[in-house]
Amino acid sequence: MQKTVLNEVFKLLVQIGAVSSESEFSKDWLCRSECYMRTLRFKRVKPSVLNQAWERWLYVQANYSTMDAV
């Protein structure tokens, strides 16, 4: 799997404590199976949920910035 927005979203969510594993991220944030991220790595394919992830990334960024300002 290439470095993607999905990776960045996952890293940020781990940093702020919103998720603790790739399987949790895949299931709860991407609405995919818990092995989705692992499958992308194994098959070396691009994610098919990039638009959905991008929207959530923007949402998380906005909330993270808000939390940082408090």
JODAVEN-V715172 format. One record per residue. N is the residue number from 1. RES is the residue in three letters. PHI is phi in radians with two decimals (none if undefined). PSI is psi in radians with two decimals (NA if undefined). Layout:
n	res	phi	psi
N	RES	PHI	PSI
N	RES	PHI	PSI
This chain:
n	res	phi	psi
1	MET	none	2.33
2	GLN	-1.31	2.81
3	LYS	-1.13	2.16
4	THR	-2.38	3.08
5	VAL	-1.03	-0.63
6	LEU	-0.98	-0.75
7	ASN	-1.09	-0.74
8	GLU	-1.13	-0.74
9	VAL	-1.06	-0.82
10	PHE	-1.02	-0.83
11	LYS	-1.04	-0.77
12	LEU	-1.12	-0.76
13	LEU	-1.12	-0.61
14	VAL	-1.16	-0.77
15	GLN	-1.03	-0.69
16	ILE	-1.59	0.03
17	GLY	1.40	0.30
18	ALA	-1.37	-0.48
19	VAL	-2.43	2.76
20	SER	-2.11	-0.07
21	SER	-2.69	2.82
22	GLU	-1.10	-0.65
23	SER	-1.16	-0.69
24	GLU	-1.12	-0.76
25	PHE	-1.05	-0.83
26	SER	-1.05	-0.78
27	LYS	-1.34	-0.88
28	ASP	-1.47	-0.57
29	TRP	-1.76	-0.55
30	LEU	-1.80	-0.13
31	CYS	0.97	0.74
32	ARG	-2.11	3.13
33	SER	-1.17	2.76
34	GLU	-1.16	-0.23
35	CYS	-1.76	0.22
36	TYR	-0.99	-0.92
37	MET	-1.10	-0.71
38	ARG	-1.11	-0.70
39	THR	-1.13	-0.71
40	LEU	-1.02	-0.78
41	ARG	-1.11	-0.82
42	PHE	-1.10	-0.78
43	LYS	-1.50	-0.13
44	ARG	0.94	0.90
45	VAL	-2.08	2.83
46	LYS	-1.41	2.61
47	PRO	-1.18	2.58
48	SER	-1.69	0.00
49	VAL	-1.98	0.49
50	LEU	-1.04	-0.75
51	ASN	-1.10	-0.76
52	GLN	-1.11	-0.75
53	ALA	-1.13	-0.68
54	TRP	-1.09	-0.76
55	GLU	-1.06	-0.77
56	ARG	-1.19	-0.61
57	TRP	-1.03	-0.82
58	LEU	-1.08	-0.71
59	TYR	-1.09	-0.82
60	VAL	-1.12	-0.76
61	GLN	-1.02	-0.76
62	ALA	-1.11	-0.77
63	ASN	-1.21	-0.65
64	TYR	-1.12	-0.75
65	SER	-1.09	-0.70
66	THR	-1.12	-0.77
67	MET	-1.14	-0.65
68	ASP	-1.14	-0.59
69	ALA	-1.33	-0.36
70	VAL	-1.33	NA
